[in-house]
Amino acid sequence: MTRIAVVDNNKLRDPLRKKHIQSLCPVNRTGVECMYFEGSKLLIDEKTCIGCGICVNAAPEAIHVINLPEELTTTPIHRYGKNGFALYNLPTPLYGKVVGILGINGIGKSTAIKVLAGVLKPNFGNPEKEQNIKQLLKYYKGTESQRFFERIVDGSVKIAYKPQQVELLSKNVKGNVEFLLKHVDERKAFTSVIDALNLKHILGRELHQLSGGELQRVAIAATALKQAQLYIFDEPTSYLDIKQRVHVARFIRTLATPETAVLVIEHDLVALDYMTDLVHIMYGQSACYGIVSQLRATKTGMNTYLEGYLKEENVRFRDHKIKFDIKAPVKETRGQELLKWSQLGVKLGAFGLTVNPGVLGTHDIVGILGENGIGKTTFAKILAGVIDGFRGDVTKTVRVAYKSQYIEFDPDEPVATLLQDAIAKHSNDLIKPLFVEHLVDKKVSELSGGELQRVAIVHCLSQEADVYLLDEPSAYLDVEQRLVVASRCRMA
């Protein structure tokens, strides 16, 4: 049986506690070194570990000892240090196909992409020895991936990558949309890409003036305009409305030709189904290890993911099925009035928004639906009191908690400080269900997009408020996290 141990020493900062945990190990008591120190780090020798679970029970937040599936006999592609996260296998880019990658956050999707892109050199389970990319040829000899890695080694593969957090574009890139896209246009396809992604009307805008959906489409266009043989899109439908998701999915499909391959990481199952030919399921344990499954036809792969059972591998990676039940009709009731507004109007540069009168009452759960750039975020900011200078009145006799679309906390602030009240008062109803426990020792700047989103949701819902306004709460969240967030919002 293959067994790995993961130790997060950032969560084990007390030297006395580390020594106490080491003293509990029954293997150490026999005189064999199983738990040992390297400097101040407490580590576990996986070859001598018997999987008793005593150290795990002593520090469940920091130590994980995991028995891997019996069928998994290969060495990992990459491992982050001794007792660090391990990635097994890689996705397979196929020329002429769009291949999807489906899995929960923290399972190694970004690591896999970095290896494919040549940004991260795989160490094949030996953190002390960085291997040459040519080792991947030997590893994948005789498989579909062999052709791709042969072309990487001979330098004939160029990769274009759209990252997950597109909001960073507006902070790191100066200039308007037209300047940016013409600057990166290696394919001389500026006009056709602009038309396909409906960007003509925003060419003159600065990046910081764009909505989330507009910025997402600009990032997709910038990636597609590069001359590449592999295009990678990390969550390309975040912030997009329904119509734009269809357009983007259709556009991404056009990028797959006999000389190009496309990889897509996406949590929206409808969009993934529409744009991909095949999918990999990534499973394992978040922040501990990730395994890339064999390729499946998209329909088969999505049903397998919802089922939680890989028949061919004989692996159950989730103890329950994901079901989307039909919602029963809700009888409309009029509760106590909380928030009321007259006809509103606001002018932001060339953009103007008009809002008809309305009211929010107790027990109301109201969604705001509309195209990108139509003013949904502006409306939410008016209700939250973030925007001044509008025409009309908003009558508030209540407290309002607001989670913005672009999440901006102090990057140096510890999550434990930011969520101090939530940790004290909402451990069982927010911290644990949204899997924020293991994030409290990090700084805001160290969080991934999905982690930052969950922290922001917890921060909003944990406030003492009567009205909660959440702008794009599902962005960067995986399927299971989206269901949890939806249930927490209904309970708020």
N, C-alpha and C positions, 0 to 999 in steps of 0.2 A: 504494500500500500504506500502511495506517495503522500507525504505529509509536509506541509509548510507551516512555518511559524512567523507571525508578523508582530513586531514589537514597536510601538510608537513611544520613543523615549521622551518626546516633547510633553507627553502626558504623565510621565513618571519622573518628576523633577526632584523628589525627595530622596537623597542618597540612602537614608536609613530604611525607607520603604522598599527600595530596590534590593537592599541586602536581605531584608526580611523575606521578600518574595523568593529570592534565591535560596534562602535557607529552608523553604518549604518543599523544594523539589526532591522527590524521592530518589531520583537517579543520582543527584549530587550527593545524597546521604550515603550512597553505596560507594562513593569514592570516584565515580565517573563524572567527568565534567559535561553537564548538559546546559545549565544556565551559568553564564560566565560574563565577565566584564572586559570591554575594550575601552580603556580610558574610563569615562563616566557612563558609557553606554552599557545597559544590560542586554545581553543577547542570548539566543537559544540555539544550540546545536541540533539541527533538524534530524541528523542521523542517529543521535542517541536519545532523542525525545520519544517517550512512550505514549504521549497523548493522554496523560492522566487527567488533565484539566485543572489541576490544583492552582497553577499559576494564573490561569485564565479566570478562575473564580476570585482570586486575590486581587486582580486588576482587570476587570472585564472591559474597561474603557480603553485599555492600552495594549493588551496582549490577546492574540488570537492564534489558536493552534487548530489547523484545518486539515481534515482528511480529504484529499482530492479524489475525484471519480477514478475508479479502478482502471478505466479504459485510458486514462491520461498517463502515458508512460514516457512522453517526451520531456526534454528539458525546456525551461521557459525561454522565450525569445529575448526577454529583457527582465531584469530585476533591479529595483532601486535600492541598492545597498543590501547588506546582510539583514535578514528578517524584514525586508521591505516588500513593497507591492511587486507582484510577479505577473507578467503577461505571457500567456500561452497562445501560440499561433498568430497569424496575421490575416487580415482581410485579403481577398483575391481580386485585384483589378482585372477586368476583362475588356479587351478592346471591342468597341461597338456596343457595349452594355452599360447600363446604369445599375450599379450595385449599392444596395442600402445596408446600413449598419444599425441594428436595433438592440438597445440594451439600456439598463438603468444608468444613472449618473455614477461616476466613481468606479466604473468597471474596466477602464483602460482604453476607451475609444480614442482619446487624444494621444495616448502613448503609441498606439498602433499606427495612427496617422503620421506621427513624427518619425517613426521608423521607416515607413513607406516613403516619406518625403526626403529621407536622408538627413534630417535634422538631428535625429538621435541614433547613435551607433549602437546596435544591439550587443549585449554582453553575454547572451545565452546562459543566464543564471549565475555567472561569475562576475560580481560587481567590481572585482579588482582587476579585471582584464577586459578592455574594450576590444571587440572583435571587428575585423574588416567586413565591409558589406558583402564581400565575395563569399563569406561563410553562409550567407542566406541562399546562395546558389546551390551549395551542397545540401543545405537543410531542405530546400524545396525541389530538389532534382526529381524530375518525372511528374511534376504537378502542373496545374494551370498557372501557378505563380512563377514558374521557372522562366518563361519568356519575358515577363515583366522585369524580373531582377537581372536578367541578362542585359536588358537594355539600360537599366540603371547603371550597371557596372561599366558598360561601354560609353556612358555619357550621352546616350541618345534620348533619354527621357527627361523632359522638363515638367515641373509640377506647379500648378496654380492652385492656391489654397485660400478659401474664404473662411476666416476664423469665426468662432461662435459670437463673441461680444462685439457686434458691429458698432455699438455706441462709442467705442474707443476711437473710431475713425474721426469723429467730429473733434476729438481732443488732440489727436496726433497729426492730422492732415489739414493744412491751410489751403484756402482757395475755394472757388466755386465748383459745382458738379462738372460742368463742361471742361474746365481746366484739368481736373483730376482724371476724367475718363479719356480725354484725348492724350494725356501724358502717358497712360498705360496701354494705349491701343496698339498692340503689336500685330494684330490680325487685320488691321485696316477694316474693321467691321463696326465702326462707331455708329453709323446711321441705323443699321439693321438691329443692333443690340438695343439702342435707345428706343426704337419703335416697339420691339418685342416686349420690353419691360416698362413701357409707358412712362418714360422719363423726360420727354421733351419739354414739358411745362415747368420743370424744376432745374433746368440746366444753368440758369443764372443765379441760383441760390447758393449761399455759403452752406457748408456741411452742417454747421451748428444750428441752422434754421430749419433743418429737415425733421419730419416726424420719424418715429421708429421704423415704420413700414417703408418710408421713402429711403431712409438710410440703408435699410436691408437690401433694397433693390439696387441701390448704387453700388454696394459692396459686391453683389452678385455680378453686376455688369462689369466692374473693375476686374474681377476674377476671370470672367468669360472672354474679355478682350485680350488677355495674354495668350501668347502662342505656347501651348502646352500639349503634352501627350496624356497627362492625367490631371483631371479637374476634381478637386475635393471641396465639398460644400458642407460646412458644419452648421447644422440647424438653419437651413435657408428660408424657412417659412415663419420664423419667430417675428412677431409684430405685423405680419401681413394679414389683410382681410381675406375673406373667402375667395373673392374673385381674383385677387392678386396671387393667392396660393395656386390656383389653377393655372394662371398665366406663367408663373415661375416654374411650376412643375413641368409644363409643356416646353418651356424654353430650355430647361436643364436636359431634357430628353434629346433635344437637337444637338447637344454637344458631344454625344456618343457616336463616333464614326469608326470605320475600320482601323483608323490610325490613332484614335483617342479613347480613353476610358474615363468613367466618371464614378466617384464614390460619394455617397450622401449619408451623413449622420442626421437622422430626423426622428423626432418623438411624435409628430402628428401622423397617426396611422393612416388617415385618409390620404394625405399628401404623399406619404411614402408608398402607398399602394399604387397611386396614380403615376408616379414618376420612375419607379424602379422596375427592373426585369427580374432581379434576384436579390436575396437578402442574406446577410450573416446575422445570426443571433449571438450577442455577447452575454455570457452569464458568468457567475462566480459569486464573490462576496465583495461588496463595495469597499474600496480602500485597502483590500487585502490581496485579491487575485482576480484575474479576468481570463476567460477562455473564449476564443473565437470559434464558433461552430462551423460546420461545413456549409457550403452554399445550398440554398433552397429556393425554389420558385417563390416569388413574392407572396402569392396567396397562401401557399403551404406554410411559409415561414411565419407569416403574421398569425395564422391560426395556431401554429405551434407555440409562439410567444404568449398568446393569450391563454393557452392551455397550461403552460408552465412545465411541459414535459417534452424532452427531445427523444423521440422514439428510437431513431437510428443510433444515437449515443447511449441510450438507456439511462438518461440523466433527468431527474426532476429538480429543476432549479428554482421552483417556487411552490409553496405548500398549498396554493389555492389558485383557482382560475380567475381570470379577469372577465367580469361580465358587465355589459352595459344594459341595464334594465330600462324598459320603457317607463317613463315618468307618468304617474297618475295625474289626472287633471287636478289643479289646485283651485279650491273655492276662494274667490276674491273676497277679502274682508278689509274693512277700513279700520286701521289702528290709530293710535294717537299720532297727531301730526308732529314731525320732528324738524323737517327742513322744507321751506317753501320759497319759491322764486317767481317773480313777475317775468314778463318778457325781457330777455337779456340780449344785449348786443355788445360786441367787442371788435376792435380793429387792431390787427397785429401786422403791420407792414401792408402788404398787398392782400392779406387774407382777412376776411370778415366772417364773423359767426353770429347767427341769430338763433336764440333759444326760446321756444314757446313756454308759457307759464306751466309750472308743475309743482308736485309735492312729493315728499318721501315720508312714510309713516312707519310706526313700529311693525316688525315682522315682514317688512318689504325686502325682497331680494331682487334687485333690478339690474338687468344687463343693458349696456349701451352698445348698440350694433351699428356699424357703418363702415364705409370705405376708409382707407388710409388717407390722412391729410384732410379729413372732413371736419375736424374740430372736436373729436371725442375727448382728447387729453385736455384741450383748452377748457371745455365745459367742466370737466372734473376739477381742474385747478381753480376755476371760479367758485365752485361749491366748497372747495377746501380752503378758500381764502388766500390762495397763493398768487392769484392775479388780481390786480386792482385796475381802476380806470375803465371799467365796463359800464354800460348803460343798464339801468334796472336795479332791482333790489333782491337780495337774498336774505330771508329772515331765518336766523339761526338762534335758537334758544338752547342748543345742545352742543356737546363736544364732538368734534370731527377728527378722525384719524385718517391719514392719507398715505398711501404707498404710491410713489411716483413711477412713471414708466422707466425713466433713467434713474437708477439707484445711486445716490451720492452720499455716502457716509465718509467720515474722516478715514483715509486709508490706513493711518497708523493706529486707529482705535482698536483695542482688543474686542473681539466678539463678546467675551464675558462681561465687559463693561457696558457695551451697547445693549445687551439683553439682560442686564442685571435684574430688572423687575420681572421679566418673563421667566427667568430661571427660578426665581424665588416663588412665583405665584402660579405659573402655568407649565410646570414640568410635564404633567401627565396629559394635558389637553393640547399642548402646542409643541414643546421642545422634543418630546419623544416621538409623537406621530410624524413630525416633519424631519426627523433624523438630524437634529441640530446639536445633539449631545457632543459629538466628536469634533464640532467646530469651535467650541467655546475657548479653546486654547490658542486659536489662530488670530491673526490680525485681519482686518477687513481686506487689506491689499493681497492677502494670501488666498482668498476665496475664489473658486471658479464661478462661472456665470450662474450655474444652478444652485450652488451653495449660497451665493450672495442673494439670489432671489428668495430662497427659503428663509434666510436671516431677515430680510426686509419684510416678508409676510408675517413672520413671528413678531417682529418689532411693531408692526402696525396693529395686528390683532390682539396683542397683549396690552395695548394702551387702554386706559379707562375712558371709553368714548361711547357715544350713542349712535353715531353714524360712521361706518367704515367705508372708505373709498379706495379701491384697489385697481390700479391701472396696469393692464397686461400681467396679471399674476401667474400665468402659466408659462411665460417665456423661459426657456432653458430647462424646464422641468421635464422629467421623463413621465411615461404614461402612469405609473403607479403613484408618483408624487402628485400629479395633477388630480387624481381621484381623491387623495388625502386632503389636498388644499381645498378642493370643492366641498368636502364634508366639513372641514373646519370652518369655512366661510358660512355655511348654513347654520352652524352652531354658535357663531359669534353674536 
